[in-house]
Amino acid sequence: MKKVLGIATLFLLLAFNVKDSINNPTTVTIAPESRLMISGTTNINTFNCNFDTNGLQKPIPVHYEKMGSKYIFKEATLVLNNLGFDCGSNGINRDFHALLKSKEYPELLLKLRTLEGDLIDDKQLMATVDITIAGNTNTYKIPVMKAQEEPGRITGDLTLGLSDFKLKAPKKALGLIVVHDAITISFDLEWELG
């Protein structure tokens, strides 16, 4: 879940047509057609938690510096409200929010640190993102695919472990149902420069 947020933040920031300059301020807005999902498995089933991207209508401020083919971001943080995730049923939603400690930590933070590659010519880029979930932050390198036919669209998947964020996978039905540690964050984000 945490990984998904990190990926989402990276993708939002990839859509810039940047110039070589010391500080490039801009904003990015995520289109409501975008999709962001966290999926995982248990010993008996799978689960998918979709994020309501309609909650991302507010422009995200971004400040970056370009050094060769690398973009270094001074400010580029995507804030995701945990309540924006829907796993399909009240019981699974309740378990999901308990896992994320949503009462204590109601938001997931995705901070884009760097982006490597040519935003115009390269189809695949490499993003470095800080993901903060339940008060714990980890840094990930995430491969991101840029749609050639739609320059404001990025896609990707990242598999992470719940234990990376000191989260303990829940057990249900007296321990008969066990959530596996690995989760996958999938995104298909469309963005617009502000």
Secondary structure by P-SEA (a helix, b strand, c coil): caaaaaaaaaaaaccccccccccccbbbbbccccccccccccccbbbbbbbcccccccbbbbbbcccccbbbbcbbbbbbcccccccccaaaaaaaaaaaccccccbbbbbbcccccccccccbbbbbbbbbcccbbbbbbbbbbbcccccccccbbbbbbccccccccccccccccccccbbbbbbbcccccc
